[in-house]
Amino acid sequence: MDVQALLLSVRLAAVVCLALLIIGLPLAYWVAFSRWRWKFLVESVVALPLVLPPTVLGFYVLMAIGARSPIGQAWSAAFGQGLAFSFEGLVIASILYSLPFAVQPFASAFSQVDRGLLEASSILGASRLRTFRRIVMPLSRNGIITGVVLSFAHTIGEFGVVIMVGGNLPGVTRTVSVAIYDDVQALNYARANATALVLVLFAVSVLAIVYGLNRRAWVAVRP
């Protein structure tokens, strides 16, 4: 088993989950509570990675951060290295690819919070931030955990976006899914099987956590 690739995947997933918490929570809050007429357009863009082939998304991300793009040139000028085929580039691509797996569970949980509690908090003079921190987040705990777990697992197993944006650089962009592909290409089925079994056990554990949380939430609200 390629331990280096596995550790790199875990590191990538952890960074992406942290970024999705920072980006996804306010975005999900807006999606859940906004009354803007054209809100569905934003929801469609957020959900696009669910139906868009990973290679297509990876291609456009690569074009957006490549050496000839404004973003790529600005990054090179600031940090002295390219953004494409780097760990940082993988983080950007993975955030976009896993965004719906975080935002949708967050928004679903937020929308189930009793609006009467929010109105009462507002009447008592609490700010929106305080209401979100003291009421919305505690009542949406299961949905937030579900979003984090799903986005972590999704990032761990992604392949198409990784290979398009990051390539296959050992210790830099070679994730566990790419390592399995390389082992199969090299006819090293025993090593590929060992790595794949780890991912299967991880996936089963993730689903058990998600379904367990959803079951607890359902039991909690059942009369």
C-alpha positions in Angstrom: 0.0 0.0 0.0 1.2 3.5 -0.9 1.3 5.1 2.5 2.7 8.4 1.1 -0.3 8.7 -1.3 -2.7 7.8 1.5 -1.3 10.5 3.8 -1.3 13.0 1.1 -5.0 12.3 0.4 -5.9 12.6 4.1 -4.0 15.9 4.2 -5.8 17.2 1.1 -9.2 16.1 2.5 -8.5 17.8 5.8 -7.5 21.1 4.2 -10.5 21.0 1.9 -12.9 20.3 4.8 -11.6 23.2 6.7 -12.0 25.5 3.7 -15.5 24.2 3.0 -16.5 25.0 6.6 -15.3 28.5 6.1 -17.0 28.9 2.7 -19.9 26.5 2.9 -21.5 27.6 6.2 -22.2 31.2 5.2 -23.2 30.1 1.7 -25.5 27.4 3.0 -27.0 29.9 5.5 -27.8 32.3 2.6 -29.3 29.4 0.5 -31.5 28.3 3.4 -32.8 31.7 4.4 -32.5 34.0 1.4 -35.8 35.0 -0.3 -34.1 36.2 -3.5 -36.2 35.3 -6.5 -33.3 33.9 -8.5 -31.7 32.0 -5.7 -32.1 28.7 -7.7 -29.4 29.9 -10.1 -26.8 30.0 -7.3 -28.1 26.6 -6.1 -27.7 25.2 -9.6 -24.1 26.4 -9.8 -23.2 24.9 -6.4 -24.8 21.6 -7.4 -23.1 21.5 -10.8 -20.2 19.2 -9.8 -22.8 16.5 -9.0 -23.7 16.1 -12.6 -20.6 17.5 -14.4 -18.0 14.9 -15.4 -14.9 15.3 -13.1 -12.6 15.6 -16.1 -14.6 18.5 -17.5 -14.5 20.3 -14.3 -10.8 19.5 -13.9 -10.1 20.8 -17.4 -11.7 24.2 -16.8 -10.0 24.5 -13.4 -6.7 23.7 -15.1 -7.3 26.4 -17.7 -8.3 28.9 -15.0 -5.2 28.4 -12.9 -2.7 27.5 -15.6 0.5 29.4 -16.3 -1.1 31.6 -19.0 -4.2 32.5 -16.9 -4.3 35.7 -14.8 -4.7 33.6 -11.7 -1.8 31.4 -12.5 0.5 34.4 -13.4 -0.5 36.2 -10.2 0.3 33.1 -8.1 3.6 32.6 -9.9 4.6 36.2 -9.3 3.6 36.1 -5.6 5.0 32.6 -4.7 7.6 31.8 -7.4 5.9 28.6 -8.6 3.0 27.6 -10.7 -0.4 26.8 -9.3 -1.3 24.0 -11.7 0.2 20.6 -10.9 0.7 21.6 -7.2 -0.9 20.7 -3.9 -2.4 24.2 -3.7 -4.0 23.7 -7.1 -5.5 20.4 -6.0 -7.0 22.2 -3.0 -8.7 24.7 -5.2 -10.1 22.0 -7.5 -11.2 19.8 -4.7 -13.0 22.6 -3.0 -15.0 23.3 -6.1 -15.7 19.5 -6.7 -16.8 18.8 -3.1 -18.7 22.0 -2.5 -22.2 20.5 -3.0 -21.4 17.7 -0.6 -20.9 20.2 2.1 -23.3 23.0 1.2 -26.4 20.9 0.6 -26.4 19.0 4.0 -25.6 22.3 5.7 -28.5 24.2 4.0 -30.9 21.3 4.5 -30.2 21.3 8.2 -30.4 25.1 8.5 -33.8 25.1 6.7 -35.2 22.7 9.3 -34.6 25.1 12.2 -37.8 26.5 13.7 -38.2 30.0 12.3 -40.0 30.9 15.5 -36.8 30.5 17.4 -35.0 32.8 15.0 -37.8 35.4 15.3 -37.7 35.2 19.1 -33.9 35.7 19.1 -34.3 38.7 16.8 -37.0 40.2 19.1 -34.7 39.8 22.1 -32.0 41.9 20.3 -29.6 39.2 19.3 -27.6 39.8 16.2 -27.7 37.4 13.2 -24.2 36.2 14.0 -25.1 35.5 17.6 -28.4 33.8 16.5 -26.4 31.6 14.1 -23.8 30.7 16.6 -26.2 30.0 19.6 -29.3 28.6 17.8 -28.8 27.6 14.2 -25.5 25.8 14.5 -26.4 23.7 17.6 -29.7 22.7 16.1 -28.0 21.8 12.8 -25.1 19.8 14.3 -26.0 16.6 12.6 -26.3 18.2 9.2 -22.9 20.0 9.6 -21.2 16.8 10.6 -22.8 15.0 7.7 -21.5 17.6 5.3 -18.0 17.5 6.7 -17.9 13.7 6.6 -19.3 13.5 3.1 -16.9 16.1 1.7 -13.9 14.5 3.4 -14.8 11.1 1.9 -15.5 12.6 -1.5 -12.1 14.3 -1.5 -10.3 11.2 -0.4 -11.7 9.2 -3.4 -11.7 11.7 -6.2 -9.7 10.8 -9.3 -10.7 12.7 -12.4 -10.2 16.2 -11.0 -7.0 15.2 -9.4 -5.4 13.7 -12.5 -6.4 16.7 -14.6 -5.3 19.5 -12.3 -2.5 17.8 -10.3 -1.1 15.1 -12.5 0.8 12.3 -10.8 3.7 13.8 -8.8 4.8 11.5 -5.9 4.5 13.3 -2.6 3.0 16.4 -4.2 -0.2 15.4 -6.1 -0.2 11.6 -6.2 -3.3 10.8 -4.2 -4.5 7.3 -3.2 -6.9 7.0 -6.1 -4.1 7.8 -8.6 -1.8 5.3 -6.7 -4.4 2.5 -7.2 -4.7 3.4 -10.9 -0.9 3.3 -11.3 -0.7 -0.1 -9.5 -3.3 -1.5 -11.9 -1.5 -0.2 -14.9 1.7 -1.8 -13.6 -0.3 -5.1 -13.1 0.5 -4.9 -9.3 -3.0 -6.1 -8.4 -2.0 -7.2 -4.8 -0.9 -3.7 -3.9 -3.9 -2.1 -5.7 -6.2 -4.5 -3.8 -4.7 -3.6 -0.4 -5.1 0.1 -1.0 -8.6 -0.4 -2.4 -9.7 -2.4 0.6 -8.7 0.5 2.8 -10.9 2.8 0.8 -13.8 0.4 0.9 -13.6 0.1 4.7 -13.3 3.9 4.9 -16.4 4.3 2.7 -18.4 1.9 4.8 -17.5 3.7 7.9 -18.4 7.0 6.4 -21.8 5.8 5.3 -22.4 4.2 8.7 -21.7 7.6 10.4 -24.0 9.5 8.0 -26.9 7.1 8.3 -26.4 6.8 12.0 -26.6 10.6 12.4 -29.7 10.8 10.1 -31.4 8.0 12.1 -30.7 9.8 15.4 -32.1 13.0 13.9 -35.2 11.2 12.7 -35.8 9.6 16.1 -35.3 13.0 17.8 -38.1 14.7 15.8 -40.5 11.7 15.7 -43.6 12.4 17.9 
